[in-house]
Amino acid sequence: MKLFFKNTTLYTNQAYETFLQFHESIYGASYYISSTFICLILLVFIGMLFYESFFLQAFLFIGVLLLFLAWRFIYPTHLLKKEKNRISQKQSKPSTAEITFYFYEKYFCIIEISQKSQIPYWMLYRVYETDDYFYLYYNKDYSFLVNKSAFSIGSANAFSQFIAKKVRRKFKKL
């Protein structure tokens, strides 16, 4: 297969913070609105159970509500701390903080340390282009950061056109 683009992106705390701000601006409102809606439904249901004197079931649903709140708000904070620790550990060894992307006709490869992953373009959830990065979302919560200034084969402008053709309606330039 012919290699079209090669990019070696350094994942730093600053790059990760930039991504988090971007992700919050794109998905934050819908996340909080859907969480609020589900909590309101559970609260109404709990209120109806208390009104009908089903106290055991009402307390059970209070537990469900608390678990839901923990899952939606506490667990993501835990994952964020874990990812920041992983990145800061990599910064103590600069060579391991680099992720290299190889873009071919039908898929792209990601090489980090000794791990290699191959992902076809059709599996990407969304692709966003900002002033400094391409964010290749694998799913709604996980994204690959591709620095625009780190292309060693190809250019950011050519890559923008290339990836827009590969993912079509999933591509958005901001």
C-alpha positions in Angstrom: 0.0 0.0 0.0 1.1 3.5 -0.8 1.8 5.8 2.2 0.0 9.1 1.6 0.7 10.9 4.9 2.9 10.5 8.0 2.4 12.5 11.1 4.2 12.3 14.5 2.2 14.1 17.1 3.5 14.7 20.6 0.8 14.2 23.2 1.4 16.8 26.0 -0.7 18.1 28.8 -1.3 21.3 26.9 -2.5 19.3 23.8 -4.7 17.2 26.0 -6.2 20.3 27.7 -6.9 21.9 24.3 -8.7 18.7 23.2 -10.8 18.7 26.4 -11.9 22.3 25.9 -12.7 21.4 22.3 -14.6 18.3 23.3 -16.6 20.1 25.9 -17.6 22.8 23.4 -18.8 20.2 20.9 -20.5 17.6 23.2 -20.8 19.2 26.6 -24.3 20.8 26.2 -25.9 17.6 24.9 -24.3 15.6 27.7 -25.6 17.8 30.4 -29.1 18.1 28.9 -29.5 14.4 28.5 -28.3 13.8 32.1 -30.7 16.4 33.4 -33.6 14.9 31.5 -32.9 11.4 32.8 -32.5 12.7 36.4 -35.8 14.5 36.1 -37.6 11.4 34.9 -36.1 9.3 37.7 -37.1 12.0 40.3 -40.7 12.0 39.0 -40.8 8.3 39.1 -39.4 8.3 42.7 -42.0 10.9 43.7 -44.8 8.7 42.2 -43.5 5.7 44.1 -43.5 7.6 47.4 -47.0 9.0 46.7 -48.3 5.4 46.1 -46.5 4.2 49.3 -44.0 1.9 47.5 -41.2 3.0 49.8 -38.9 0.1 49.1 -39.0 0.6 45.4 -38.6 4.3 45.8 -35.4 3.8 47.9 -34.3 1.4 45.2 -34.7 4.0 42.5 -32.9 6.6 44.7 -30.0 4.2 44.6 -30.3 3.9 40.9 -30.4 7.7 40.6 -27.2 8.0 42.8 -25.4 5.3 40.7 -26.4 7.2 37.5 -25.1 10.5 38.8 -21.8 8.8 39.8 -21.5 7.2 36.4 -22.2 10.4 34.5 -20.2 12.8 36.6 -17.7 11.1 39.0 -16.4 8.3 36.7 -15.4 10.6 33.8 -13.4 12.7 36.3 -11.6 9.6 37.4 -10.9 8.7 33.8 -9.6 12.2 33.1 -7.2 12.0 36.1 -6.0 8.6 34.9 -5.3 9.8 31.4 -3.5 12.9 32.7 -1.3 10.7 34.8 -0.5 8.5 31.8 0.5 11.5 29.8 2.6 13.0 32.5 4.5 9.7 32.9 5.2 9.7 29.2 6.6 13.2 29.4 9.3 11.9 31.7 10.4 9.7 28.8 10.0 12.0 25.8 10.4 9.3 23.1 7.3 7.5 24.4 5.1 10.6 24.3 5.1 10.5 20.5 2.4 8.8 18.5 3.0 8.3 14.8 0.2 8.1 12.3 0.5 6.5 8.9 -2.3 7.2 6.5 -3.0 4.8 3.6 -5.7 4.5 1.0 -8.3 2.5 3.0 -7.0 2.7 6.6 -4.6 4.4 8.9 -2.1 3.0 11.4 -1.2 4.3 14.8 2.1 3.4 16.4 2.8 4.2 20.0 5.8 2.6 21.6 5.5 -1.0 20.6 1.7 -1.0 20.0 0.4 -0.8 16.5 -3.3 -0.3 15.6 -4.9 -0.3 12.2 -8.2 1.5 11.7 -10.3 1.8 8.6 -11.6 5.2 7.8 -15.2 4.0 7.8 -14.9 3.2 11.5 -14.3 6.9 12.5 -17.2 8.4 14.3 -16.4 12.0 13.4 -13.5 14.1 12.2 -13.0 17.7 13.2 -10.4 20.2 11.8 -9.4 23.2 14.0 -6.6 25.7 13.5 -4.0 23.4 15.1 -5.3 19.9 15.1 -7.4 17.2 13.4 -9.5 15.3 15.9 -10.2 11.8 14.6 -13.0 10.5 16.8 -13.1 6.8 17.1 -16.3 7.0 19.1 -18.1 9.8 21.0 -15.6 9.7 23.9 -12.3 8.8 22.3 -10.3 10.8 19.8 -6.9 10.7 18.1 -5.1 14.1 18.1 -3.2 14.8 14.8 -1.1 17.9 15.0 -1.3 20.0 11.8 2.3 21.1 12.0 3.7 17.6 12.5 3.4 16.1 9.0 6.6 14.7 7.7 5.0 13.2 4.6 2.3 15.3 3.0 0.8 18.6 4.3 -2.1 19.6 6.5 -4.0 21.1 3.6 -3.7 18.0 1.5 -4.6 15.8 4.5 -7.7 17.9 5.1 -8.9 17.3 1.5 -7.9 13.6 1.8 -9.7 12.9 5.1 -12.8 14.9 4.0 -13.2 12.6 1.0 -12.6 9.5 3.1 -15.3 10.2 5.8 -17.6 12.5 3.8 -20.4 13.8 6.0 -18.5 13.0 9.2 -15.9 15.7 8.5 -16.4 19.2 9.9 -14.0 22.1 9.6 -14.2 24.6 12.5 
